[in-house]
Amino acid sequence: MEVSSCCKMARFSDLLVLACSAIVSLFVIVFFVVCSSVAHAQEQLPSDNNVINSTDGSGGAGVNNSTPSEEILSRYDEIPQYEELPESGLQISPLRFYATVKPGDTWHGVVKVKNFSRKQQKVRILAEDFVVSDDTENITFYPSDQARHLKVPDIADWVTFSQTEVALAPGELRAIPFSLTVPYNAPTGGYYGAIFASIKTVAKYGDSSSGAQAHVAINTRVGALLIFAVHGAENAHVDGIVRAFLPLKKVFFISPARFRFAIKNSGNIHFRGSGTIYISRAGKTVAELPLPMEVNYPKKVRTYEQEWPFGLLQIGPYTATVHYESMSGLVKLEATDTFWVIPWLAIVLLLYSIILIIVVYRYVKSRYTIRIIRRKDKRHREIRKSRDVTKKVI
């Protein structure tokens, strides 16, 4: 009886430990999966910052279709439903013009505008100045008025067009020449503006059958940035400093590992640059994260963010090193920081393995103990039996 009860208790305790470990492991897995899914969904939310149509500096074309779907309905919540959507697609190329000029120079360029709608559009061509925020996240455009001259260096008045209004047939592409004349007294520095092609369309909404119908005027603009450096009487100073480089966490439990690199242009002229973040362990590079080519404006901070999707078995300490260089080679920056990677799933599997080893060890030990007890009990019975036989013989 004692052996049987001992065996049952050992088996029950082993099963209980195994069941508890399985429940805890399942709970931890579900918890982290849900947390990671929620975090990923929040990161995918669209940004409210609307600047120019594209930030691609390769000179390719960008399409801006102003069909008022979610964007327009979000601005006009009282509109129940659009009956007729405006057809107003415009394309402009290239998206950026880069140039280095001197006071008194005249620079010539050509901007191309294409009508993507199915009807003729009257397109207006104009130039505006722009200024970037301190963190380079937003661009503010200033039209040609008196207030503009008090806020940003003027470049829009330097631009003249061969024509300021064009009528584009459906699908027509038109090349519009323009020139930019730098004043003789322009000081050294960066000058920034944009060439816009704009059209005005009207959207109808409401019920036409009942006569309750209204119209909404929609202005559609696509633009090409003007990024000019003027080398005047003052010396041009090109330099940058690292404001921050760090992993967003010191220990990453969930992939990917995220990094932030902030650089400040401490000079008086903008520069373009790119770089790479190297992830290494024990002196061996395991990943390279490229930083795209971007414009760094004078006295402004440009922030780059990159992520590294690490694997389940990539546990341990790592070193992140960023190398940044401008196109001219005048600005070269480097920074280093360390972090740890401990994947949560690996921790769960490790704990589960430890618990399983303990359970197996206890099970084997209990079975061995029971076998020893049974052997001893059998030997005692045999001795007792032999004693009883001896007593009967005597």
Secondary structure, DSSP 8 states (H G I E B T S, - for coil): -HHHHHHHHHHHHHHHHHHHHHHHHHHHHHHHHHHHHHHHHHHTS--S---SS----S---EEEE---SHHHHHH-TT---EEE----EEEEE-SEEEEEE-TT-EEEEEEEEEE-SSS-EEEEEEEEEEEE-TTS--EEEE-SSGGGGGTS---GGGEEES-SEEEE-TT-EEEEEEEEE--TT--SEEEEEEEEEEEEEEEEEEETTTTEEEEEEEEEEEEEEEEEEE--SS-----EEEEEEEES-SEESSS-EEEEEEEEE-SSS-EEEEEEEEEEETTEEEEEEEEEEEEE-TT-EEEEEEEE---TT--EEEEEEEEEEETTSS-EEEEEEEEEE--HHHHHHHHHHHHHHHHHHHHHHHHHHHHHHHHHHHHHHHHHHHHHHHHHH-
